[in-house]
């Protein structure tokens, strides 16, 4: 009927295995992509549960009335690998950070959200905070006792872009360090002793 026409049957044995290999490779690629995405999400997430910002270390006197005021330090190197600040021996890292004021200069140049970790000269944490500028806190704030237990925990209000524009358009200064939500206060044994609730800086409870 079809003289001169050579009909080649579809080679199922050839094409189906090739398709199976392609599908299998796609599965492996998807799995690899998921693993990589999971890894990167884990890496860029810190204890605040937010994207990791630049971390800035600052050293302060724990007895200071304000962690934003670090006072003055005098220090010296005895030439034998020992470093002293205010007559107290410290590590070279602490000595360099305080005497050279490296962390202060970094903070002054920083205008994007970052995590400020304040330590005393023993290297123990005084506070952790999210800040957006040298003057303004913009999120979670935690203050610690010398023994490592939490002293204060709360949140500072983070203004939206629209709110910031409204302050600018009205020629008003935007309020800084506005407490928002629940603030908890503990004694040095970790027992809650006080609770406050704020709404954009106004104490409501």
Backbone torsions as a table, in degrees:
resi	resn	phi	psi	omega
1	UNK	NA	-41.8	179.6
2	UNK	-113.8	66.5	-177.3
3	UNK	-65.8	137.4	177.9
4	UNK	82.6	-2.3	179.5
5	UNK	-106.3	123.3	179.4
6	UNK	-102.5	113.4	-178.3
7	UNK	-91.8	123.9	178.5
8	UNK	-100.2	118.8	-179.8
9	UNK	-67.7	150.4	178.0
10	UNK	-64.4	126.5	-177.9
11	UNK	-86.0	90.8	-179.7
12	UNK	-63.9	-36.4	-178.0
13	UNK	-65.3	-23.3	-177.6
14	UNK	-91.5	-47.3	-170.1
15	UNK	-77.3	-38.8	-177.8
16	UNK	-65.0	-44.9	176.7
17	UNK	-59.4	-38.7	179.0
18	UNK	-62.6	-42.2	179.3
19	UNK	-63.7	-39.9	179.4
20	UNK	-62.9	-39.5	179.0
21	UNK	-64.9	-42.8	179.8
22	UNK	-61.6	-46.2	179.9
23	UNK	-62.3	-42.0	-179.9
24	UNK	-62.6	-41.5	178.1
25	UNK	-64.2	-38.7	178.8
26	UNK	-62.9	-40.6	179.0
27	UNK	-60.5	-44.8	179.6
28	UNK	-62.3	-41.4	179.7
29	UNK	-64.5	-39.8	178.9
30	UNK	-64.7	-43.7	179.5
31	UNK	-61.8	-43.6	179.0
32	UNK	-61.8	-42.0	-179.6
33	UNK	-62.7	-44.0	179.2
34	UNK	-61.6	-43.0	179.7
35	UNK	-62.8	-44.5	179.8
36	UNK	-63.9	-43.7	179.3
37	UNK	-62.8	-41.7	178.2
38	UNK	-61.3	-41.8	179.9
39	UNK	-62.5	-46.7	-177.6
40	UNK	-66.9	-37.7	177.6
41	UNK	-62.7	-40.9	179.0
42	UNK	-65.0	-41.3	-177.6
43	UNK	-67.5	-39.6	-174.4
44	UNK	-91.7	13.2	178.3
45	UNK	-114.5	129.1	-179.0
46	UNK	-108.2	-168.6	-174.6
47	UNK	-66.6	-16.9	178.0
48	UNK	-81.0	-8.7	-177.5
49	UNK	75.2	20.4	179.6
50	UNK	-125.9	169.0	176.8
51	UNK	-57.3	137.4	-178.9
52	UNK	-66.3	126.7	174.4
53	UNK	-97.6	174.1	173.7
54	UNK	-60.9	131.6	180.0
55	UNK	-96.8	128.6	-178.8
56	UNK	-120.0	130.5	-179.4
57	UNK	-102.0	134.2	176.2
58	UNK	-134.2	140.4	179.5
59	UNK	-105.4	134.0	-178.3
60	UNK	-136.8	163.7	173.3
61	UNK	-78.7	119.5	-176.4
62	UNK	-60.3	-28.7	-178.2
63	UNK	-82.8	-3.1	179.5
64	UNK	-65.4	147.3	-179.3
65	UNK	-70.3	-18.6	-179.6
66	UNK	-142.3	131.0	179.3
67	UNK	-72.3	-9.7	177.7
68	UNK	-82.2	-12.1	179.1
69	UNK	-114.3	108.9	-172.4
70	UNK	-94.7	0.9	177.0
71	UNK	67.3	-163.6	-178.7
72	UNK	-118.1	148.3	-180.0
73	UNK	-128.1	144.2	171.1
74	UNK	-120.5	136.6	-177.3
75	UNK	-146.7	165.4	177.9
76	UNK	-152.7	157.7	177.2
77	UNK	-109.9	123.3	-175.9
78	UNK	-80.2	1.7	177.5
79	UNK	82.9	-5.0	-178.9
80	UNK	-115.4	22.8	178.7
81	UNK	85.0	13.5	177.9
82	UNK	-112.1	137.9	-175.9
83	UNK	-124.8	139.8	-175.1
84	UNK	-132.7	139.2	173.6
85	UNK	-130.9	127.3	-176.3
86	UNK	49.3	43.2	177.2
87	UNK	67.8	13.0	178.7
88	UNK	-114.6	131.5	-178.1
89	UNK	-71.6	134.2	-179.7
90	UNK	-135.2	173.0	177.0
91	UNK	-76.1	163.2	179.6
92	UNK	-62.8	-36.8	-179.3
93	UNK	-62.1	-46.2	179.2
94	UNK	-64.1	-43.6	-179.7
95	UNK	-59.1	-48.1	-178.6
96	UNK	-63.3	-45.0	-177.8
97	UNK	-63.7	-36.9	-177.2
98	UNK	-81.8	-49.3	-175.1
99	UNK	-69.6	-41.1	-178.7
100	UNK	-82.0	-11.8	178.6
101	UNK	58.9	31.6	-178.0
102	UNK	-63.4	-44.1	-175.9
103	UNK	-66.6	-35.7	178.7
104	UNK	-63.7	-44.3	-177.4
105	UNK	-66.0	-34.9	177.7
106	UNK	-66.0	-43.5	-176.9
107	UNK	-64.4	-40.3	-178.4
108	UNK	-64.3	-28.4	-178.8
109	UNK	-86.5	-10.5	-171.5
110	UNK	-90.7	123.3	179.6
111	UNK	-123.0	12.1	177.0
112	UNK	-111.9	158.5	179.4
113	UNK	-55.0	138.0	179.3
114	UNK	-151.8	164.5	177.4
115	UNK	-97.1	122.0	177.2
116	UNK	-102.2	118.3	176.7
117	UNK	-108.2	117.0	-178.1
118	UNK	-101.5	126.3	-179.7
119	UNK	-117.9	157.6	170.3
120	UNK	-90.9	178.6	-174.4
121	UNK	-73.4	-4.4	172.8
122	UNK	-88.3	-6.3	-178.7
123	UNK	87.9	5.7	178.1
124	UNK	-85.6	143.4	-175.3
125	UNK	-72.7	129.6	173.3
126	UNK	-92.8	-46.7	-178.9
127	UNK	-157.8	158.7	171.7
128	UNK	-129.2	135.9	-176.5
129	UNK	-153.5	149.5	170.7
130	UNK	-92.1	127.9	179.7
131	UNK	-130.1	155.6	177.5
132	UNK	-116.2	-11.3	178.6
133	UNK	-158.8	176.7	-180.0
134	UNK	-60.4	-30.1	-172.7
135	UNK	-102.3	-23.7	-167.5
136	UNK	-116.9	127.8	170.5
137	UNK	-82.7	151.7	-175.2
138	UNK	-143.9	30.0	-179.0
139	UNK	174.8	-145.5	-176.2
140	UNK	-61.1	136.4	177.0
141	UNK	-131.3	129.7	177.7
142	UNK	-132.2	128.7	176.8
143	UNK	-114.8	143.3	-173.3
144	UNK	-120.8	152.3	168.5
145	UNK	-80.6	168.3	179.0
146	UNK	-59.7	-31.6	-178.8
147	UNK	-80.0	1.4	176.6
148	UNK	94.8	-9.4	179.2
149	UNK	-78.9	151.5	-177.9
150	UNK	-70.3	133.3	177.1
151	UNK	-97.6	-47.4	-178.7
152	UNK	-140.9	140.6	176.9
153	UNK	-142.6	126.7	180.0
154	UNK	-164.2	-169.5	-176.6
155	UNK	-135.6	137.9	173.9
156	UNK	-99.0	141.1	-176.7
157	UNK	-66.6	137.2	179.1
158	UNK	-109.8	108.5	-176.4
159	UNK	-65.7	141.3	174.8
160	UNK	-77.0	165.7	178.9
161	UNK	-61.3	-38.6	-179.9
162	UNK	-63.2	-42.9	179.5
163	UNK	-63.8	-40.2	178.9
164	UNK	-63.1	-42.3	179.7
165	UNK	-62.8	-37.0	-179.9
166	UNK	-65.3	-41.6	177.1
167	UNK	-61.5	-42.6	-179.2
168	UNK	-65.1	-45.9	-177.6
169	UNK	-64.6	-31.9	-178.8
170	UNK	-90.3	-0.3	-179.8
171	UNK	65.5	27.7	178.4
172	UNK	-97.0	147.3	172.7
173	UNK	-79.8	130.6	-180.0
174	UNK	-71.0	125.8	178.1
175	UNK	-58.8	141.9	-178.3
176	UNK	-107.1	153.7	174.9
177	UNK	51.4	55.9	-178.0
178	UNK	-90.2	116.1	179.3
179	UNK	-68.7	143.7	-178.6
180	UNK	-148.3	139.4	178.5
181	UNK	79.2	-154.7	-174.2
182	UNK	-86.1	132.2	174.8
183	UNK	-118.8	129.7	-176.0
184	UNK	-117.6	139.6	-178.8
185	UNK	-126.4	132.5	-175.6
186	UNK	-122.9	157.4	169.8
187	UNK	-86.2	176.7	-174.5
188	UNK	-72.5	-0.5	174.9
189	UNK	-99.5	1.7	177.6
190	UNK	88.4	10.1	-179.4
191	UNK	-92.7	131.4	179.4
192	UNK	-66.0	125.4	-178.2
193	UNK	-117.0	-12.9	-177.6
194	UNK	-160.8	144.6	177.4
195	UNK	-138.0	135.0	178.5
196	UNK	-130.6	151.1	176.2
197	UNK	-126.6	127.8	-178.4
198	UNK	-118.8	154.4	170.1
199	UNK	-131.0	104.4	-177.5
200	UNK	50.0	47.4	174.7
201	UNK	92.7	-10.7	-179.3
202	UNK	-98.3	124.7	178.3
203	UNK	-72.4	118.6	-177.8
204	UNK	-112.4	-10.1	179.1
205	UNK	-157.6	NA	NA
